[in-house]
């Protein structure tokens, strides 16, 4: 079912690819390139899902973004994506109830989690 999704990714080409794919699948998509920008969007929007890269410029990383979403509006779909995975990061994502995906992403796989 199409929903309102936030994509947080600092790499412009990766962000554009994810956003375009989700839009073609019928979703309404907002985007941010920093954790701080994502948190500002979360404060003013109701997202059914937040997809965030782990490493972001600025003081807030992807886990911070997902924690904020979970504290602000619990029960929404949370997805952490990273090219720098570790057991520690995977565990932190799991504690938040987030899905943990490593890059390169399968777009169809990502869509299946929404």
C-alpha positions as CSV (number, residue, x, y, z in Angstrom):
1,X,0.0,0.0,0.0
2,X,1.5,3.3,-1.0
3,X,2.5,5.6,1.8
4,X,4.4,8.8,2.8
5,X,8.1,7.9,3.1
6,X,11.2,9.8,4.2
7,X,14.5,8.9,2.5
8,X,17.6,10.2,4.2
9,X,20.8,9.7,2.1
10,X,23.7,12.1,1.7
11,X,24.9,10.7,-1.6
12,X,22.8,12.5,-4.3
13,X,22.8,9.7,-6.9
14,X,21.9,7.0,-4.4
15,X,19.1,9.2,-2.9
16,X,17.7,10.0,-6.4
17,X,17.7,6.3,-7.3
18,X,15.8,5.3,-4.2
19,X,13.4,8.2,-4.4
20,X,12.6,7.6,-8.0
21,X,12.1,3.9,-7.5
22,X,9.7,4.5,-4.6
23,X,7.8,7.2,-6.5
24,X,7.3,4.9,-9.4
25,X,5.9,2.3,-7.0
26,X,3.3,4.8,-6.0
27,X,4.7,6.2,-2.8
28,X,4.9,9.9,-1.8
29,X,8.5,10.5,-0.9
30,X,10.3,13.3,1.0
31,X,14.1,13.4,1.1
32,X,16.9,14.8,3.3
33,X,20.6,14.7,3.0
34,X,21.5,15.2,6.7
35,X,20.2,13.9,10.0
36,X,19.3,17.4,11.1
37,X,17.2,18.0,8.0
38,X,15.5,14.7,8.4
39,X,14.6,15.4,12.0
40,X,13.1,18.8,11.0
41,X,10.9,16.9,8.4
42,X,9.9,14.3,11.0
43,X,8.7,17.2,13.3
44,X,6.3,18.5,10.6
45,X,5.2,15.4,8.7
46,X,3.6,12.0,9.3
47,X,5.7,9.4,7.6
48,X,4.6,5.7,7.4
49,X,8.3,4.8,6.9
50,X,11.8,6.3,7.4
51,X,14.7,4.9,5.4
52,X,18.0,6.3,6.5
53,X,21.6,5.8,5.6
54,X,23.8,5.3,8.7
55,X,26.6,7.7,7.9
56,X,25.4,11.3,7.4
57,X,27.2,14.6,7.5
58,X,26.6,16.7,10.6
59,X,26.0,15.7,14.2
60,X,23.1,13.3,13.7
61,X,23.6,9.9,12.0
62,X,21.0,7.5,10.7
63,X,20.4,5.7,14.0
64,X,19.7,9.2,15.6
65,X,17.1,9.9,12.9
66,X,15.4,6.5,13.4
67,X,15.5,7.0,17.2
68,X,13.8,10.4,16.8
69,X,11.1,9.0,14.6
70,X,10.5,6.2,17.0
71,X,10.2,8.6,20.0
72,X,8.1,11.1,18.0
73,X,5.7,8.6,16.4
74,X,6.3,5.0,17.4
75,X,5.2,2.0,15.4
76,X,6.3,3.3,12.0
77,X,8.5,1.3,9.7
78,X,12.2,2.0,10.2
79,X,14.9,0.9,7.8
80,X,18.6,1.5,8.3
81,X,20.8,1.2,5.2
82,X,24.6,1.2,5.3
83,X,27.7,0.4,3.3
84,X,29.7,0.2,6.6
85,X,27.8,-2.6,8.5
86,X,28.9,-4.2,11.7
87,X,27.3,-6.5,14.2
88,X,27.2,-3.5,16.6
89,X,25.2,-1.4,14.2
90,X,22.9,-4.3,13.3
91,X,22.2,-4.8,17.0
92,X,21.5,-1.1,17.6
93,X,19.1,-1.1,14.6
94,X,17.3,-4.2,15.9
95,X,16.9,-2.7,19.4
96,X,15.0,0.1,17.7
97,X,12.8,-2.3,15.8
98,X,14.5,-1.2,12.5
99,X,15.2,-3.4,9.5
100,X,19.0,-3.4,8.7
101,X,20.0,-3.5,5.1
102,X,23.6,-3.4,3.7
103,X,24.5,-1.7,0.4
104,X,24.3,-2.3,-2.4
105,X,20.6,-2.3,-2.0
106,X,18.1,-4.4,-3.9
107,X,15.4,-2.0,-4.8
108,X,12.8,-4.7,-5.0
109,X,14.0,-6.1,-1.7
110,X,13.7,-2.6,-0.1
111,X,10.2,-2.2,-1.5
112,X,9.2,-5.6,0.1
113,X,9.8,-4.1,3.6
114,X,7.5,-1.2,3.1
